[in-house]
Amino acid sequence: MTVKSLEKFFRFEELGTNWRTETLAGVTTFLTMAYIIFVNPSILQAAGMPVMATTAATCISAAFGSLLMGLYARYPIALAPGMGLNAYFAYTVVVGMGVPWETALGAVFISGVAFIVLTFSGIRQLILAALPPELYAAVAAGIGLFIALIGFRNSGIIAPDPQTTVTLGNLKDPNTLLAVFGLLLIGVLMAWRVRAAMLIGILVTTAAGWVFGLVQWQPQWLRWSEATATMGRLDIPGILRVGFLEIIFVFLFVDLFDNIGTLVGVAKKGGLIDSQNRIPRVEKILFTDATATVVSSLTGTSTVVSYIESAAGIVAGGRSGFTAVVVGMLFLAALFVAPVVGAIPAAATAPALIIVGSLMVSTVGEIQWSDPVVGLSAFLTMVTIPLTFSIANGIAFGFVAYALLRILRGEFRKVGWLVYLLAALFIARFVYLGASG
């Protein structure tokens, strides 16, 4: 294909973008989510899975998902094994329930296949369409607060406290000071309208960390025999002999609504939602996510999801699928140069997350606060996403509030039956969590 035909394929002219902008956006997204290459294996290690193998599986599944998203769905959304689901996989299913990790991978595979079936049957699209458009802005803002909270925590600017839940961190800590420097640097660059502000900020902050000895680099070169130790090891029959319904339901539920929330939030921020509040080619996005989950189980890692850090690339100007292609290619490269990626400290990426969060919260201006049904539902959505550390929980709270308030105000005919069905399922889930917790 020629350069012109590629530009037409990625709709550069229609989206008002170019190769440079899309490449910078892809690199920015990758740098803000590259932590998963090291965090995911460290979590799965608790399940008895070898680090080298899960590192390779993380890179391969993230590369596959992101490349498929860019080339098939043509959206600037990156994918990788999801935080939260990896912890549920390791600590709840394997450690807590005593399920072998091979069997847990079988559950991930079944959930991925179920997603493909739900996508082709149109059920996932119906669920996405059932999300009240009035809550779109609230989901985006809530994810913004969520991203910012992660950034503040990773930077050390805020810290856990047994009395007040959170408190101000140690601002004398060198890593926290480095993060504050990065936050100020990116802020100044953005104030001067520098398009590559976040990428420059991450790289300069990393360089400063090197200068002051705050960046640790421990090379671990790839050995293929160790890297493939978890590939194809999933045990599908085994999951049928344990409490598979509960395990698979959690994988399905959290992945479904985390992805819907991420999709709505990123699409809203990137101006990718049409005038009818629809996301074009949404079935391709959902198929990509489902297929990537199946591949993740085959390579040997937990469920792959769309990443909220994709918003960093959107803010940097990414609008086409080429942004995701760049992310996928960098994950492939990271498979062989992971030690270099590991040199980027959390103090360098945390400021970018805080900045992205602040930009996403700007959607609160679109919420109809004067309408109590919309305002209260939106508020619950916004605050419970970061406070429960779950996009799915935030959507559930907002969804239930919206449905109940419509009923109690005598406006139950204003929303479709699926809204009420989903609200009932959300309530049942909360009851189940309360009973089991």
N, C-alpha and C positions, 0 to 999 in steps of 0.2 A: 504493500500500500504506500502511496505517496504521502508526503507531509500534508498536502491539501486535503486528501481524502481522510486522513486521520483527524484533522481539525474538524472536518464535516461530521465524522463519526461521533466525536466527543461534543459536537455542537458548540464549538468555541465562539463563533460569531453570534449565535443566538443568545448565549449566556454572557457575552461580553467579557471573555477571558482569553488567556493566551498561555503558551507553553511555560513561560517564566513564572507566571503567577501560580499556575497549577502545580508546578514542581516545588516551588517554595511552600505552598499550602500542604503538599504531601509530606515534605520533610518536617514541617512544623507539627503536623498531626503525629507522625511517627515518633518524633522526639518526646512529645508529651505522653505517649503511651508505651514507650520502649521499656518502661519499668516492668511491664508484664513478663518480659523475657526472663527476668530474674525472680520476680515476686511469685509468679505462678509455680515454678518448680519448687520454691521454698515451701509453699503451702502443700503441694502434692507430695512432698517428701514425707510429711506426717502420715500419709497413707501407705508408706513403704515403697513408693515409686522412685526409681533412680533419677537423680538430678539431671545427668547428662541427657537421658532419654526424654524427660519431660521438657527440657529446654529445647531440644530439637523439635518435639511435637508442638510446642507453643509457637515456634517460628514458622513451621510448615503449615499448621492450620490457620494461623493469622495471615500468612502470605496467600494461601488458597482463597480464604474468605474475602480478603481485600481485593485481590485480582479479579475474582468472579464478580464482586460488587461493581468494580470499575468497568469491566469489559462487557458484562451482561446487563446489569441494572443501570449502569452508567450514572452512579451517584457518588458524591465525595464522602462516602461513609466507610470508615475502616472497621474491621472486625478482628477479634482475638478472643482467647479464652476469658470468660467473664469473671470478674471479682465478685465474691459472694457465692456464686455457684461453685467455684473451685473450693471455697471454704466448706460449703455444705457437702460437697463430694468427699473431701478429705476428713473433716472433723465429725460430721454427723453420720454420713453413710458408712464410711470405712471404719473410723475409730469408734464412733458411738454405737453403731448397729453391728459392728463386727463383720461387715460385708467385705469380701476380698475386692481389691481395687479392679481386678479383671472383671468381676461381676458388675461393679459400679460403672465401668466403661460400657458394659452391655446395656445398662439403663440409659446412658447418654445416647447410645446408638438408637434404641427404641424411641426415645423422645424425639430424636431428629427425624426418624422415619415418620412418626406421628405428625410432626410439623409439616413435612412434605405433603402428606395426605390432607391435612387441614388446609394447606395453601391451595392445592389443586381443587379441593372441594369448595373453595371460596369462603370457608368459615373464618379464617384469620382476617380476610379482607372485610367481612361483615363486622367482626369485632372492632377492627380499626375504625370503620365507618360509624360504629355505634358510639364511639367516644365523642361526647358533645363538643362541637366546635368552640363553644364558649370557654372550654377548659384547655384548649390548645395553648394559649398564651400562658396559662398557669403552669402547665406541664413544662414548658420551655423555661419559665422563670424558676420553677422548683429545681430543675436540673442545673440551672445556673448557680443557685444557692448550694446545691450538692457538690458541684465541681469546685466552687470556692471553698467550701468546708474541707474538702480533700486537700486542696492547695494549702490552706492555713494549717491543717494538721501536719502535712508532710514537711512544711517549712519550719515547724516548731513555733510559729507565732502564737498558736493556741495549743493548749495541752489538756489532757484529761484531769479532772479533779473530783475526788469522792464526795465532796460537799456540794459543789455547784455544777457538777457534770463536766463543764469546761472552764478554763481560766486562761489568763495570759501566760504564754510560755516564757522561757528564759531568754530574754533579748540580749543577754551577754554571750550566749552560746555562739561560737564562730559560724556554725552552719546556719543558724537562724539569721545572723547578721548577713551572711552571704545571700540568703533568700530575700531579705529586705533590700539589699543592693540590687538584686535582679528585678524585684518588683518595681523599684524606682526607675531602673534603667529602661525596662519595657514601657512603663508609663510615660517617660520622657520621649522615647522614640515614637510612641503612638501619638503623643501630643504634637509632634512634628510631622505627623502623617507619613511615617516611614512604613512602607507596605510589609517589609520583612521584619517588623519590630520584634515579634515573638521569637523568631528563629535567631536573629542577632542577639537578643537578650539571653536566650538559653545558652548559646555558644560562648558569649563573652563571660557570662556568669560561671560556666564550666571552666573556662580558662583562668578566671580569677581564683576559683577553687584549687586549681592545679598550683598556681603561684604560691598560695598560702598553705599548701599541703593538706587540703581538705578532701581531695579526691583520691580514693583508694582503687588501685588497679591490680587485680589478681588473675593473670591469664590462665585459662583452662581451655586448651585447644581441643577441637572436635576430634573424637575418635568414633568412627562410623559404627563399629560393633557395639559400642555402649549407647550411641545415639538412637539405635533402632530397637533397644531392649523392650520397649512398650508397644511397638507397632504390631497391630494384628492380634493383640493379646486379649481382646475383649471376650467376655464369657456371656453370651446371650441366653443360653438355656439356664444358666445359674441364677439370673435375675428372676426367672419364673418360679424359683423355689424359695425366695425370700419375700418380704413385704414389698413387692415391686410396685404395687399400685400407688402407695404413698410416695415412694422415691421418685417414680416417673412423673407423678402429678406435680411434685415440687419443681422438678426440672422444667416441665411444661409450663407451669403457671408463671414462675419467675422469669423464665426466658421470654415467654410471650409478652408479658406486660412491661418488662424492662425494655425489650426491643421496640414495642409500640411507643413507649415514652421517649426513648432515645430518638426514634424515627421522627416523631412529631416535633420534639424539641429542636433537633438539628435542621429539619426541613423548614420549620418556622423561622429560625434564625437566618437560614440561607436563602429565604425567599423562594423555596421550592414547592410551596403549596399554591394551587391554582385558585381562581376566584370562587370556585364552589367548595373551598376547603378540602380539596382532594389532593392526594399525592400521586402524580402521574407514575405509571409503571410500578405501582406498589406491589403487585403480585411478583414481580421480578426481585424486588428487594427481599420479600418474605421467603421466596424460594432460595435465594442466595444464603440467607441466614440458616435455613433448615438444612441445606446441603452441606454448609460449612460445619454444622454440628455433627452430622454423620461422619464427615472426614476427620473431625477432631477425635471422635471415639476410635476410629481406625488407626490414627497416628499415635494415640495414647495420651490424651489429655481431656480435661473436662469441657463442658459446653461452651461453644463459641457464640459470642453475642456482638451486636453493633456497639461501638464504643462512644461514650459521651465526649471523649477527647477529640472526636471528629470535629466538634465545634471549633476547636483551635484552628484547624485548617480552613473551616468556613470563614472565620473571622479574618484569616490571612488572605482571603480572596478566592479560595477554592470553590468551584461551582460545578465542575464536570467530573465524570468518572475517572479522568486521568489522575486526579488527586489520590483516589483510592489505589490506582495502579502503582503510583510512586510508593505509597505505603507498603503495598504487597512486595514490590521489588526490594525495598529496604529490609523487610523482614526476611526475605530469602538471603540477602547479603549478611544479615545479622546472624544467620545460622552458622556462618563461618568466621565472623568477626565479632561475636558476642562480647569478647573482652573490651573492645573499643566502645561499644554501646554502653557497657557497664561503667565506663568512666564518667558518664553524665550523671551527676548526683541529683538527689531529690530536691536539693536546694535550688537547682537550676530550672527544673521543670515546674515546681510548685508555684512560682510567681506567674507563669503562663496560665496555669489553671485558675488562679485567682482573677486574673484579668479577663479570661474567657467567661468566668462566672459573672463578673460585673456587667459584661456586655449582654449576656443572655437575660439577665434580670430586667433589662430595659423593656421587655415585652409586657410588663405589668401595666403599662400605660394603655394597652389594648383591652384590658379587662373591664367589663361593665360593672364597676363597683356599686353603682346606684341601685342595681337589681340585687336584692339580698340572696336570691337563689344562686345567682351566678357568683356574687362576691364571696359568700361564705364557702361555697364549694371550691372556688378558685383558691381561697386562702388556705383551706385544709389541704388541698393538693400541694400547694407551694411549700408549706412548712413541714408536712409529714415526709416529704421526699428526703430532705437532709436530716431531719430529726430521727427518722427510723432507719436512715442509711439504706433506703430502698426506693427505687423509682416505682416498682410494682405496688408497694404499700401506699405511696402517695396517690397514685391513680385510683386505688381501691377506696381510700377515704373520700376523695373528691367525687368519685362515681356514686358511691352510696349516698352521700349528702345531697348530691344533685337529684337523684331519683326520689329520695324521701321527701325533699322539699317540694318537688314538683307535685307529688301525690298529695301532700298535706295542704298545698295551696290550691288544690282543685284543678291542677293543670296536667294531670297524668296523660291526657291525650296528646300533649305536645311532644312527647318522645316515643320512640318505638319500643316494641315488646322486648327486643334484645337488650336494651338498656336495663330493664327491670330484671331480666333473667341474669345478666351479669352482676347486677347489684346484689341479687339473692345469693349468687355464688360467692361473691366477695364476703358477704355477711357470714355465710356458712364457713368460709375459710377462717375468718376471725374467731368464730366460735370454736372451731377445731384447734386453732393455735392456742386459744385460751385454755381449752381443756387439756391439751398435751403439755402446756408450759407450766 
